[in-house]
Amino acid sequence: MRRRSDSVPEPPDLPAFRVEGEPRVDTQPEARHENTGLVRHDVALDDARIDTDAARVVRRLERNGFQAYLVGGCVRDLLLGGTPKDFDVATSARPEDVRAIFRNCRIIGRRFRLAHVLFGGGKVIEVATFRKNPQELVADDEDEAAEIIIRSDNVFGEAHEDAIRRDFTINALFYDLDRRQVLDWCGGMADILARSIRTIGEPSVRFREDPVRILRVVKFAARLDLGIHPDVYDAMVAHRDELAKAARPRVFEEILRLLRQGAAQRSMWLLWETGAMAVLMPELSAYLDDDEGTGGGVHRFFQRLRAVDERVKREGPLDDTVLWTALLLEPLLEVVRDVRDIAGEAHAFLDPFVRRLAMPRRIADGVKRIVAILPRLAQGRGGRFARTELAAQALAVLELDYVARGKDPAALSRLREAVAPVDNRPMRHRAALTPRG
């Protein structure tokens, strides 16, 4: 039986292209989506919280005779009272139509083409043509079937088809700017009001289709403070082993997202509690399972993640190497305790993460070197190492460790002066002028 510490968060509440024909130009907007099961909700979202460039893209597409809506995460976050980190647009216009309308546009993607409308400061408004589920297509022979598989993400469709092919109901809401309505084909508005995560369709089927959706549930529940529908939670537990079959780089990136967004503590608790951590990071899961044998390590683990969240909210994203070191520090310190070859033992511990999660060697090497230098840094002896970029990352880890142990990180002020400053943001955040995609 797991013993729980007061520092461990409580569990979440569980509330009881293929081109086919010509593109359709919308000439009767008032008759849109008849007989598609659409429910319209009159919702006047605060215009001040809607990105003006995204709104400009939507209205310009509409003026040119196409359907266009804000869609997905931005609508979800606005309805939940949050601030979207980006705004996406879904439209009946094909990518080449979007490029013809916007001079500041480029088309990206080989399998599924997307239009990126570029604005100043590196801002990108992603514009996607409505898609439909390729499973609805029927192939007459094997060659055509192969073609469908190869181009399965490139099947254009209608707005309602685009909605039902998404993963969760709260991500399938469209917002009509001019009519100030939320368009709901999947019951997402009710789940917004209940603050509950529910899949579109049978959860077990959706998780077998794409096990990474399990990690997305964890991300949304932790970051947005949402409950998980009981059927979804049960399916996450039942199908957690499917995560071992998922593409390793995708899994690695999703774990990083769990750490980056200011909700690492609750994310890791959910990952552990559902058993997904035991599939992806069994070494860490086994450590957390042994609360009595860790000498307070479980408490320090969650306190350290709390410190990560507080720092992310206060100062912005931390470097990925810092995040991974903070995550694995407790079991790593146990592994290297009382050994002479600290780097070698740390390497042996991290190698399964490299193989199982496609952890980049640069990150694994960084974690290993930080763990090896931490004891000297804690004694104020940085030496030549103190002028390297990795020293600043190591100092960030040491500060987080101080907080986890109830020590005052202000005690590191002299060491902080000796260490070369470094941009702690992940590499993707440093290239702010580079459009995404």
C-alpha positions as CSV (number, residue, x, y, z in Angstrom):
1,M,0.0,0.0,0.0
2,R,1.4,3.4,-1.0
3,R,1.8,5.8,1.8
4,R,1.0,9.4,0.8
5,S,2.8,12.5,2.0
6,D,1.1,15.8,2.6
7,S,3.3,17.2,-0.1
8,V,1.8,14.9,-2.7
9,P,-1.2,16.6,-4.5
10,E,-4.6,15.1,-4.1
11,P,-5.9,13.0,-7.0
12,P,-8.0,14.9,-9.6
13,D,-11.7,15.1,-9.1
14,L,-13.6,12.6,-11.3
15,P,-17.0,14.1,-12.3
16,A,-20.0,11.5,-12.1
17,F,-5.4,15.0,-48.3
18,R,-7.1,13.9,-50.4
19,V,-8.6,16.4,-52.9
20,E,-12.1,15.3,-54.0
21,G,-13.9,17.7,-56.2
22,E,-13.8,21.5,-56.1
23,P,-13.6,23.4,-52.8
24,R,-16.9,24.6,-51.6
25,V,-17.3,28.4,-51.4
26,D,-19.8,29.4,-48.7
27,T,-22.5,31.6,-50.3
28,Q,-25.2,31.1,-47.6
29,P,-23.6,31.4,-44.2
30,E,-26.9,31.4,-42.5
31,A,-27.6,27.9,-43.7
32,R,-24.3,26.4,-42.6
33,H,-24.1,22.9,-41.1
34,E,-27.7,22.0,-41.4
35,N,-28.5,18.3,-40.5
36,T,-25.0,17.7,-39.0
37,G,-26.0,17.5,-35.4
38,L,-24.7,21.0,-34.6
39,V,-25.6,22.7,-31.3
40,R,-24.9,26.4,-31.3
41,H,-24.2,28.2,-28.0
42,D,-24.4,31.9,-27.8
43,V,-21.2,32.9,-26.1
44,A,-19.8,36.4,-26.3
45,L,-16.1,35.8,-25.6
46,D,-14.1,38.9,-24.5
47,D,-12.7,40.5,-27.7
48,A,-9.7,41.8,-25.7
49,R,-8.5,38.3,-25.1
50,I,-8.8,37.2,-28.7
51,D,-5.6,37.7,-30.8
52,T,-6.3,40.5,-33.2
53,D,-4.2,39.0,-36.0
54,A,-6.1,35.7,-35.7
55,A,-9.4,37.6,-35.8
56,R,-8.1,39.4,-38.9
57,V,-7.3,36.1,-40.6
58,V,-10.8,34.7,-39.8
59,R,-12.7,37.7,-41.1
60,R,-10.6,38.0,-44.3
61,L,-11.3,34.4,-45.1
62,E,-15.0,35.0,-44.5
63,R,-15.0,38.1,-46.7
64,N,-13.6,35.9,-49.5
65,G,-16.5,33.5,-49.2
66,F,-15.0,30.7,-47.1
67,Q,-16.0,29.4,-43.7
68,A,-13.5,30.2,-41.0
69,Y,-13.5,29.7,-37.2
70,L,-11.2,29.9,-34.3
71,V,-10.7,26.3,-33.2
72,G,-9.3,23.9,-30.6
73,G,-7.2,24.9,-27.7
74,C,-7.7,28.6,-28.0
75,V,-11.5,28.2,-27.8
76,R,-11.1,25.8,-24.9
77,D,-8.8,28.1,-22.9
78,L,-11.0,31.2,-23.5
79,L,-14.1,29.3,-22.3
80,L,-12.2,28.1,-19.2
81,G,-11.1,31.7,-18.4
82,G,-7.4,31.1,-19.3
83,T,-5.1,32.8,-21.8
84,P,-4.4,30.8,-25.0
85,K,-0.7,30.5,-25.9
86,D,-1.6,30.5,-29.6
87,F,-4.6,30.8,-31.9
88,D,-5.4,28.4,-34.7
89,V,-7.9,28.7,-37.5
90,A,-10.0,26.1,-39.3
91,T,-11.4,26.9,-42.7
92,S,-13.1,25.5,-45.8
93,A,-10.4,27.2,-47.8
94,R,-7.7,25.0,-49.3
95,P,-4.1,25.9,-48.5
96,E,-3.6,27.4,-52.0
97,D,-6.6,29.5,-51.4
98,V,-5.2,30.8,-48.2
99,R,-1.9,31.6,-49.9
100,A,-3.8,33.5,-52.6
101,I,-5.5,35.7,-50.0
102,F,-2.6,36.4,-47.7
103,R,0.7,37.6,-49.2
104,N,2.4,36.9,-45.8
105,C,1.6,33.1,-46.1
106,R,3.6,30.0,-46.6
107,I,2.4,26.4,-47.0
108,I,4.2,23.8,-45.0
109,G,4.0,20.0,-44.7
110,R,4.3,17.1,-47.1
111,R,1.6,14.7,-45.9
112,F,-0.8,17.3,-44.6
113,R,-0.5,20.8,-45.9
114,L,-1.0,23.7,-43.5
115,A,-1.0,27.4,-44.2
116,H,1.0,29.6,-41.9
117,V,0.1,33.3,-42.0
118,L,3.1,35.2,-40.7
119,F,3.0,38.4,-38.6
120,G,5.6,40.6,-36.9
121,G,7.6,39.4,-34.0
122,G,7.6,35.8,-35.2
123,K,3.9,35.3,-34.6
124,V,2.3,32.5,-36.7
125,I,-1.4,31.9,-37.2
126,E,-1.8,28.3,-38.3
127,V,-4.7,27.9,-40.8
128,A,-5.9,24.3,-41.4
129,T,-8.4,23.1,-44.0
130,F,-11.3,21.1,-42.5
131,R,-10.3,17.4,-42.5
132,K,-12.2,14.2,-42.2
133,N,-11.5,10.7,-40.9
134,P,-9.8,8.7,-43.7
135,Q,-11.4,5.6,-42.4
136,E,-14.6,6.7,-44.1
137,L,-12.9,6.2,-47.5
138,V,-13.3,2.9,-49.3
139,A,-10.5,1.6,-51.5
140,D,-11.3,-0.4,-54.7
141,D,-8.0,-2.2,-54.8
142,E,-4.7,-2.6,-52.9
143,D,-2.9,0.2,-54.7
144,E,-5.6,2.6,-53.8
145,A,-5.6,1.4,-50.2
146,A,-1.9,2.0,-50.0
147,E,-2.4,5.5,-51.3
148,I,-5.0,6.2,-48.7
149,I,-2.7,5.1,-45.9
150,I,0.2,7.2,-47.2
151,R,-2.0,10.2,-47.5
152,S,-4.3,9.5,-44.6
153,D,-3.8,12.9,-43.0
154,N,-4.6,14.7,-46.2
155,V,-8.4,14.1,-46.6
156,F,-10.3,17.4,-46.8
157,G,-13.8,17.5,-45.4
158,E,-16.5,19.6,-43.8
159,A,-16.5,21.4,-40.4
160,H,-18.5,18.7,-38.6
161,E,-16.2,16.0,-39.9
162,D,-13.2,18.0,-38.7
163,A,-14.7,18.3,-35.3
164,I,-15.5,14.6,-34.7
165,R,-12.0,13.5,-35.8
166,R,-10.4,15.3,-32.9
167,D,-9.4,13.6,-29.6
168,F,-11.3,15.2,-26.8
169,T,-14.7,17.0,-26.7
170,I,-13.2,20.2,-25.2
171,N,-10.8,20.4,-28.1
172,A,-13.6,20.1,-30.7
173,L,-15.2,23.4,-30.2
174,F,-15.3,26.1,-33.0
175,Y,-15.9,29.8,-32.4
176,D,-17.8,31.9,-34.9
177,L,-16.4,35.4,-34.4
178,D,-19.1,37.4,-36.2
179,R,-22.1,35.4,-34.8
180,R,-20.5,35.1,-31.4
181,Q,-21.4,31.5,-31.2
182,V,-19.6,28.3,-30.1
183,L,-20.2,25.5,-32.6
184,D,-20.5,22.1,-30.8
185,W,-20.9,18.8,-32.5
186,C,-19.5,16.6,-29.7
187,G,-20.9,17.8,-26.4
188,G,-17.8,19.7,-25.6
189,M,-19.6,22.7,-24.1
190,A,-21.2,20.5,-21.4
191,D,-17.7,19.2,-20.5
192,I,-16.3,22.7,-20.4
193,L,-19.0,23.6,-17.8
194,A,-18.3,20.4,-15.9
195,R,-14.5,21.0,-16.2
196,S,-14.2,17.4,-17.3
197,I,-12.0,15.6,-19.9
198,R,-13.9,13.2,-22.1
199,T,-12.9,11.5,-25.4
200,I,-14.8,11.7,-28.6
201,G,-15.9,8.2,-28.9
202,E,-15.0,5.2,-26.8
203,P,-12.0,6.0,-24.7
204,S,-10.4,2.5,-25.0
205,V,-10.6,2.8,-28.8
206,R,-9.1,6.3,-28.9
207,F,-6.2,5.3,-26.6
208,R,-5.4,2.2,-28.7
209,E,-5.5,4.3,-31.8
210,D,-3.0,6.7,-30.3
211,P,-1.6,5.9,-26.8
212,V,0.0,9.4,-26.6
213,R,-3.5,10.7,-25.9
214,I,-3.0,9.3,-22.4
215,L,-0.3,11.8,-21.8
216,R,-2.4,14.5,-23.3
217,V,-5.1,13.8,-20.8
218,V,-2.5,14.2,-18.0
219,K,-1.4,17.5,-19.5
220,F,-4.8,19.0,-19.8
221,A,-5.9,17.8,-16.4
222,A,-2.8,19.2,-14.7
223,R,-2.4,22.4,-16.6
224,L,-6.1,23.4,-16.8
225,D,-7.1,22.0,-13.4
226,L,-9.7,19.7,-15.0
227,G,-11.2,16.4,-13.7
228,I,-11.1,13.3,-15.8
229,H,-14.3,11.5,-16.7
230,P,-14.3,8.1,-14.9
231,D,-14.6,6.1,-18.2
232,V,-11.5,8.0,-19.5
233,Y,-9.5,7.5,-16.3
234,D,-10.3,3.7,-16.3
235,A,-9.3,3.4,-20.0
236,M,-6.0,5.3,-19.3
237,V,-5.2,2.7,-16.6
238,A,-6.3,-0.2,-18.7
239,H,-4.3,0.8,-21.8
240,R,-1.2,2.3,-20.2
241,D,1.0,-0.5,-21.6
242,E,0.1,0.8,-25.1
243,L,2.4,3.7,-24.5
244,A,5.4,1.3,-25.0
245,K,4.3,1.1,-28.7
246,A,4.1,4.8,-29.3
247,A,6.8,6.7,-31.3
248,R,9.6,7.4,-28.8
249,P,10.3,11.0,-29.9
250,R,6.6,11.9,-29.5
251,V,6.5,10.4,-26.0
252,F,9.7,12.3,-25.0
253,E,8.3,15.6,-26.3
254,E,5.0,15.0,-24.4
255,I,6.9,14.4,-21.2
256,L,8.8,17.6,-21.7
257,R,5.5,19.4,-22.1
258,L,4.3,18.1,-18.8
259,L,7.4,19.6,-17.2
260,R,7.5,22.9,-19.1
261,Q,4.1,24.4,-18.5
262,G,4.0,25.1,-14.8
263,A,2.1,22.0,-13.7
264,A,4.9,19.4,-13.4
265,Q,4.0,18.4,-9.9
266,R,0.4,17.4,-10.6
267,S,1.4,16.0,-14.0
268,M,3.9,13.6,-12.5
269,W,1.6,12.6,-9.8
270,L,-1.1,11.7,-12.4
271,L,1.5,9.8,-14.5
272,W,2.5,7.8,-11.4
273,E,-1.0,7.2,-10.1
274,T,-2.3,5.9,-13.4
275,G,0.7,3.6,-13.8
276,A,1.8,5.3,-17.0
277,M,5.1,6.3,-15.3
278,A,5.8,2.6,-14.7
279,V,5.6,2.0,-18.4
280,L,7.7,5.0,-19.5
281,M,10.0,5.6,-16.6
282,P,9.9,2.4,-14.4
283,E,13.1,3.4,-12.5
284,L,11.4,6.6,-11.3
285,S,8.1,4.9,-10.6
286,A,9.8,2.2,-8.5
287,Y,11.6,4.9,-6.5
288,L,8.3,6.7,-5.8
289,D,6.6,3.4,-4.8
290,D,9.2,2.9,-2.1
291,D,8.2,5.8,0.1
292,E,9.5,4.3,3.3
293,G,12.9,3.3,1.8
294,T,13.7,6.7,0.2
295,G,14.4,8.6,3.4
296,G,12.0,11.4,2.5
297,G,12.9,11.2,-1.2
298,V,9.3,11.1,-2.4
299,H,8.5,14.2,-0.4
300,R,11.6,16.0,-1.8
301,F,10.7,14.8,-5.4
302,F,7.3,16.5,-5.3
303,Q,8.6,19.5,-3.5
304,R,11.2,19.9,-6.2
305,L,8.6,19.8,-8.9
306,R,6.6,22.3,-7.0
307,A,9.6,24.6,-7.0
308,V,10.0,23.9,-10.8
309,D,6.4,25.0,-11.3
310,E,6.8,28.2,-9.2
311,R,9.9,29.2,-11.1
312,V,8.4,28.5,-14.5
313,K,5.4,30.7,-13.6
314,R,7.7,33.4,-12.2
315,E,10.5,33.4,-14.7
316,G,9.3,31.4,-17.8
317,P,10.4,28.0,-19.2
318,L,13.5,26.3,-17.8
319,D,16.2,24.6,-19.9
320,D,15.2,21.1,-20.9
321,T,18.4,19.6,-19.2
322,V,17.5,21.4,-16.0
323,L,14.0,20.0,-16.1
324,W,15.2,16.4,-16.7
325,T,17.8,16.7,-14.0
326,A,15.2,18.0,-11.5
327,L,12.9,15.1,-12.5
328,L,15.4,12.3,-12.0
329,L,17.6,13.8,-9.3
330,E,16.3,11.8,-6.4
331,P,16.8,8.3,-7.8
332,L,20.1,9.5,-9.4
333,L,21.5,10.7,-6.1
334,E,20.6,7.3,-4.6
335,V,22.4,5.5,-7.5
336,V,25.6,7.5,-7.2
337,R,25.8,7.6,-3.4
338,D,29.1,6.3,-2.0
339,V,30.5,5.4,-5.4
340,R,33.7,6.6,-6.9
341,D,32.7,6.7,-10.6
342,I,29.7,9.0,-10.3
343,A,29.6,9.7,-14.0
344,G,29.7,6.1,-14.9
345,E,26.9,5.1,-12.6
346,A,24.8,8.1,-13.8
347,H,25.4,7.0,-17.4
348,A,24.2,3.5,-16.6
349,F,21.1,4.8,-15.0
350,L,20.3,7.2,-17.9
351,D,21.0,4.8,-20.8
352,P,17.6,3.1,-20.6
353,F,15.9,6.5,-20.8
354,V,17.9,7.2,-24.0
355,R,16.8,3.9,-25.5
356,R,13.2,3.8,-24.2
357,L,12.3,7.5,-24.7
358,A,14.8,8.6,-27.4
359,M,16.2,11.1,-24.9
360,P,18.9,13.1,-26.8
361,R,22.4,12.3,-25.8
362,R,23.1,16.0,-25.2
363,I,20.5,16.0,-22.5
364,A,21.6,12.7,-21.0
365,D,25.2,13.9,-21.0
366,G,24.2,17.2,-19.4
367,V,22.2,15.5,-16.6
368,K,25.1,13.2,-15.9
369,R,27.6,16.0,-15.7
370,I,25.3,18.1,-13.5
371,V,24.9,15.3,-11.0
372,A,28.6,14.8,-10.9
373,I,29.3,18.5,-10.2
374,L,26.5,19.1,-7.7
375,P,28.5,18.1,-4.6
376,R,31.3,20.5,-5.4
377,L,28.9,23.3,-6.2
378,A,27.0,22.8,-3.0
379,Q,30.4,23.3,-1.2
380,G,30.9,26.6,-3.2
381,R,33.7,25.0,-5.2
382,G,32.8,25.6,-8.9
383,G,36.3,26.2,-10.1
384,R,36.8,26.5,-13.9
385,F,33.5,24.7,-14.4
386,A,31.8,27.7,-12.9
387,R,32.4,29.7,-16.1
388,T,30.7,27.2,-18.4
389,E,27.0,27.3,-19.5
390,L,26.4,23.9,-17.9
391,A,27.4,25.4,-14.5
392,A,24.5,27.8,-14.7
393,Q,22.2,24.9,-15.4
394,A,23.7,23.0,-12.5
395,L,23.2,26.0,-10.2
396,A,19.5,26.1,-11.3
397,V,19.2,22.5,-10.2
398,L,21.0,23.1,-7.0
399,E,18.6,26.0,-6.2
400,L,15.6,23.8,-6.8
401,D,17.2,21.2,-4.6
402,Y,17.6,23.7,-1.8
403,V,13.9,24.5,-2.0
404,A,13.0,20.8,-1.9
405,R,15.1,20.3,1.2
406,G,13.7,23.4,3.0
407,K,16.9,25.4,2.6
408,D,17.1,29.0,1.7
409,P,18.4,29.3,-1.9
410,A,19.6,32.8,-1.0
411,A,22.6,31.1,0.6
412,L,23.8,30.4,-2.9
413,S,24.2,34.1,-3.7
414,R,28.0,34.1,-3.7
415,L,28.1,31.1,-5.9
416,R,25.5,32.7,-8.2
417,E,27.8,35.6,-8.7
418,A,30.7,33.3,-9.7
419,V,28.6,31.3,-12.2
420,A,28.4,32.6,-15.8
421,P,24.8,33.7,-16.6
422,V,22.9,31.7,-19.2
423,D,19.7,31.9,-21.1
424,N,17.7,29.2,-19.3
425,R,14.9,29.0,-21.9
426,P,14.6,25.8,-24.0
427,M,16.2,26.2,-27.4
428,R,12.8,26.4,-29.1
429,H,11.9,29.4,-27.0
430,R,15.1,31.3,-27.9
431,A,14.4,31.4,-31.6
432,A,11.4,33.8,-31.1
433,L,11.7,35.3,-34.5
434,T,11.6,31.9,-36.2
435,P,8.0,31.0,-37.3
436,R,6.8,27.7,-35.9
437,G,6.6,24.7,-38.2
